[in-house]
Amino acid sequence: MCTLPTRKLLANAVIQVLKQASVPMRACDINGKVAELLQILQDVLKIEDANCTGTEFSYQMRWIRTNLKNQGLISSPKRGFWVLQNNPNN
């Protein structure tokens, strides 16, 4: 992929990656699996964000995890680790 995927595609990939995980995953591991799953090119992964505080990919992924957490779809049992929440209807 020559550009970053949309936030929706990234969010769906995060959920897919966490569904396959049997233990809480570190944010950096989630990022790596998402990049692999969506076949994002290394050049795209290295694009610096507007504030020069890291990469645009990492910045987007932080916001995606925050949004998914606010929606109750994922949670962070401890700092830097993420899990998929169980469906409350089950």
C-alpha positions as a Markdown table, in Angstrom:
| # | Residue | x | y | z |
|---|---|---|---|---|
| 1 | Met | 0.0 | 0.0 | 0.0 |
| 2 | Cys | 1.5 | 3.3 | -1.1 |
| 3 | Thr | -0.4 | 5.5 | 1.4 |
| 4 | Leu | -1.8 | 5.0 | 4.9 |
| 5 | Pro | -5.1 | 3.2 | 4.9 |
| 6 | Thr | -8.2 | 5.0 | 6.2 |
| 7 | Arg | -8.8 | 5.0 | 9.9 |
| 8 | Lys | -11.7 | 2.6 | 9.4 |
| 9 | Leu | -9.5 | 0.0 | 7.7 |
| 10 | Leu | -6.8 | 0.4 | 10.4 |
| 11 | Ala | -9.5 | 0.0 | 13.1 |
| 12 | Asn | -10.9 | -3.1 | 11.5 |
| 13 | Ala | -7.3 | -4.5 | 11.2 |
| 14 | Val | -6.7 | -3.8 | 14.9 |
| 15 | Ile | -9.8 | -5.7 | 15.9 |
| 16 | Gln | -8.8 | -8.6 | 13.6 |
| 17 | Val | -5.3 | -8.8 | 15.1 |
| 18 | Leu | -6.6 | -8.7 | 18.6 |
| 19 | Lys | -9.2 | -11.4 | 17.8 |
| 20 | Gln | -6.3 | -13.7 | 16.9 |
| 21 | Ala | -4.3 | -12.9 | 20.1 |
| 22 | Ser | -4.5 | -15.2 | 23.1 |
| 23 | Val | -2.8 | -12.8 | 25.4 |
| 24 | Pro | -2.8 | -9.0 | 25.8 |
| 25 | Met | -0.7 | -7.4 | 23.0 |
| 26 | Arg | 1.8 | -4.6 | 23.2 |
| 27 | Ala | 0.9 | -1.5 | 21.1 |
| 28 | Cys | 4.1 | -1.9 | 19.0 |
| 29 | Asp | 3.2 | -5.5 | 18.3 |
| 30 | Ile | -0.3 | -4.6 | 17.2 |
| 31 | Asn | 1.2 | -1.9 | 14.9 |
| 32 | Gly | 3.5 | -4.4 | 13.3 |
| 33 | Lys | 0.8 | -7.0 | 12.8 |
| 34 | Val | -1.6 | -4.4 | 11.3 |
| 35 | Ala | 1.1 | -3.1 | 9.0 |
| 36 | Glu | 1.8 | -6.7 | 7.9 |
| 37 | Leu | -1.9 | -7.5 | 7.5 |
| 38 | Leu | -2.6 | -4.4 | 5.3 |
| 39 | Gln | 0.8 | -4.7 | 3.5 |
| 40 | Ile | 1.8 | -1.1 | 4.2 |
| 41 | Leu | 5.1 | -0.3 | 2.6 |
| 42 | Gln | 8.1 | 0.5 | 4.9 |
| 43 | Asp | 8.5 | 3.9 | 3.2 |
| 44 | Val | 4.9 | 4.8 | 4.2 |
| 45 | Leu | 5.5 | 3.5 | 7.8 |
| 46 | Lys | 8.4 | 5.9 | 8.1 |
| 47 | Ile | 6.6 | 9.1 | 7.2 |
| 48 | Glu | 7.0 | 11.5 | 10.0 |
| 49 | Asp | 3.9 | 13.1 | 11.6 |
| 50 | Ala | 3.2 | 16.8 | 11.4 |
| 51 | Asn | 4.5 | 17.5 | 14.9 |
| 52 | Cys | 7.8 | 15.6 | 14.3 |
| 53 | Thr | 7.1 | 13.4 | 17.4 |
| 54 | Gly | 7.1 | 10.1 | 15.6 |
| 55 | Thr | 5.6 | 8.5 | 12.5 |
| 56 | Glu | 2.2 | 9.3 | 11.1 |
| 57 | Phe | 1.3 | 5.6 | 11.3 |
| 58 | Ser | 2.0 | 5.4 | 15.0 |
| 59 | Tyr | 0.1 | 8.6 | 15.6 |
| 60 | Gln | -3.0 | 7.3 | 13.7 |
| 61 | Met | -2.7 | 3.9 | 15.5 |
| 62 | Arg | -2.7 | 5.7 | 18.9 |
| 63 | Trp | -5.9 | 7.5 | 18.0 |
| 64 | Ile | -7.5 | 4.4 | 16.6 |
| 65 | Arg | -6.8 | 2.5 | 19.9 |
| 66 | Thr | -8.2 | 5.4 | 21.9 |
| 67 | Asn | -11.4 | 5.5 | 19.8 |
| 68 | Leu | -11.8 | 1.7 | 20.0 |
| 69 | Lys | -11.4 | 1.9 | 23.7 |
| 70 | Asn | -13.9 | 4.7 | 24.0 |
| 71 | Gln | -16.4 | 2.6 | 22.0 |
| 72 | Gly | -15.9 | -0.3 | 24.5 |
| 73 | Leu | -14.4 | -2.6 | 21.8 |
| 74 | Ile | -10.9 | -2.9 | 23.3 |
| 75 | Ser | -9.4 | -2.2 | 26.7 |
| 76 | Ser | -6.0 | -1.8 | 28.2 |
| 77 | Pro | -5.4 | -4.1 | 31.2 |
| 78 | Lys | -2.1 | -2.4 | 31.8 |
| 79 | Arg | -0.2 | 0.4 | 30.3 |
| 80 | Gly | 0.8 | -0.3 | 26.7 |
| 81 | Phe | -1.1 | -3.6 | 26.4 |
| 82 | Trp | -4.4 | -4.1 | 24.7 |
| 83 | Val | -7.1 | -6.8 | 24.5 |
| 84 | Leu | -10.4 | -7.2 | 22.7 |
| 85 | Gln | -13.4 | -6.7 | 24.9 |
| 86 | Asn | -16.0 | -9.4 | 25.1 |
| 87 | Asn | -19.3 | -8.6 | 23.4 |
| 88 | Pro | -21.7 | -7.4 | 26.2 |
| 89 | Asn | -24.6 | -9.2 | 24.5 |
| 90 | Asn | -23.0 | -12.6 | 25.0 |
